[in-house]
């Protein structure tokens, strides 16, 4: 038996999480430029929320990419 509580997830290594956070920040900055705004136009809480949402979006994308690569390696055609 393990000492972990049921329902706990395995966390990604710190370096991966840091890299993903940096990518999310870069995407949020890019979105702000496209919207014609600066970081000063947002409160700290708003910026944190935007980065967190972008992180979720990136994690979701990684999951599908990983699934697609695994399917490709197994020779499964999933229509991508």
Secondary structure as GFF3:
##gff-version 3
##sequence-region A 1 80
A	DSSP	alpha_helix	14	35	.	.	.	ID=ss1
A	DSSP	three_ten_helix	39	41	.	.	.	ID=ss2
A	DSSP	alpha_helix	44	74	.	.	.	ID=ss3
###
